[in-house]
Amino acid sequence: MSRRMDYVIELDKPVADLYQSFTSRTYWEDLITEHQRHTDSQLTRFASDETGTDIVFTHTISRKDLPSVAAAVVPLRLTVTREQHFDPFDVARNCADGHYQALVPAAPMDFGGTYVLTQTAGGSELRLNSVCKVNVPLVGGKIEQWILTGLRGLFDAERDFTREWIADHY
């Protein structure tokens, strides 16, 4: 069984400004710098062209930072590779779609999702729809719940970073 989570980031800027931020190398370099305060993080790929924008970065987490139920099934250090893609901005719809996934070669899990960046009456929103599946008998559901709880905290931190970054750059 898998678990799902929907998450919405509301921002008070026009959707075109947010799209410009999410497809700028500077935004991702600054986000990685922020992540480096807590984990060993690195931007490993950034490419943007007429087909969209692709971002790949890693976080390396020590097993001691994991809950015991997760630490029991992972090695000493866990590297999470996050891959994100933004489609080109759709001017007619005033939005952009995309998808993301987290790759954890040392763990029996699948994690990914989609997002939609749209205009709202008060600005814009980024809607993330995530799915997490951990393939470990008996404790997989507990690990999925832990991952989604941690992900909510990560999304909260990235939302706060994004709000501050946008305010400083627009």
N, C-alpha and C positions, 0 to 999 in steps of 0.2 A: 504494500500500500504506500502511497505517497501523500505528502502534505502540501497544501497550497497556502500562499499568503499574497494578499493584495496590499499595496502600499502606494500612497499618493503624496507627492511633494507639491505643495502649492507655493507659488512665487508671485510676487507683485510686479513682474516685468513682462513685456510682450513676448510671445512665444518665439518670434524671430530672434530676439536678443538671446534667449536661452539656448536656442539651437546654435547660434554663433558661438556661445560659450562652450557648449558640450562638444563642439567640433573644432575647438582650438587647442593646439598643443600646450599652450601656456596654462590653460585651466587644468589639464591632466598632470602637468609637471608640478603645479602648485598643490594639487590634491595628493599626489604621491609624497611630496615634502611633508604634508600634514600627517599622512599615514605613517611616515618614518618616525614620528614621535612615539608610536606604540608598537610597531612591528618592523621587521626588515622588509621594506617594500621597494619595488623597482618598476619603472616604466620600461617595458621591453619592446613595445612596438606602437607606433602611431602612424597612420596613413590616412590621407583624406584626398578624395578625388570625386569625379562625377558619379561614381557608384555608391558613395557614402563615406563614412568615417569609421575606421577600425582602431580600437584601442586594446592593448594587451598589457597587463601588469600583474605582478606577483606580490604575495604577502607570505612570509615565512613565520610560522608560529611554533613555539616550543611546546612539547607535550605537557610540560608542567602548567601551561596556561589553559589547558583543556579540562573539562569536567572528567571525573574518573571513568564514567561509562564510555566516553569517546576516547580517552587516553589509552584505554585497554586495547583498542583496535588500530591505533596509529603508531608510526615510528617516533623516534625521539624529536624530530622536527617535521613539521607538516608544511609543505609549500602549496599554496592555493594560487592557481593562475586564473585570473579573471579576464575574459574576453568579452568585449562590448562592440556592438555595431549600430551606428545610426544610419538609416536610409537617408537619401537626399531629402531636403525640405520640400514638402508638397505645398506650393504656394496656393493652389486652388482650394485645398482643404485647410490651409493654414495650420499644418501639423507635420510631425515626423514620427515614423515608426522605427522600431529597432528590436534587437534581441541581445541577450547576454547569457553567459554560462560561466560556471566555476568548475575548473578542472582540478581534481585532487587525485593524482595517480596512485598515491599510497593508501587511498581510502576507497571502500566499496560504496561509492555514492554517485548519484547524478543530480546536478543542480543547474537550473537555468530558468529562463523566462523571457517575457516580452515587455516592451514598454511603448507608450504612446505619449508624445509631447504635444499638448493642445492648448489653444487659446481658451481662456475663461473670462467671465465678466470682470473679475478682479485682477486679471493678469494672465497667468498660465499655470499648467500643472503637468507633472511628469507622473504617469500612472504605471507602476511596475506590477506585473503578475508573475509570481515566482512559483516553481514547483521543485520540491526536494524529495528524493528517494534514496534511502540508505538500505543497502542489501546485506543486512546482518540479522539473522534469525533472533527472535525474542526481544532484542534491544534496539532494533532499527528504528522503531517509532519514537523511542526516547531520544535517540540521537537526532532524528529529524526535527523533533520539537526543540532541542537544544540549538540546532543549526538555525532554525527560523527565529528563535528568540535572539540569538546573536546577530543574525542578519538584520532584524528590526533595529537593534542598537547601532549597527554599522550604517544602515540607511539613515537613521536619525542624525548621526554624526556627519555623514556626507551631505544631508539636507542643510544642516546648520552651516557647514563649510561653504556650500554653494550659495546660500543666502548672503553670507558675508562677502564672498568673492564677487558675486554679481553687484552688490552694493558698492564695492570698491572699484569696479571696472566699468560701471554704466551710470 
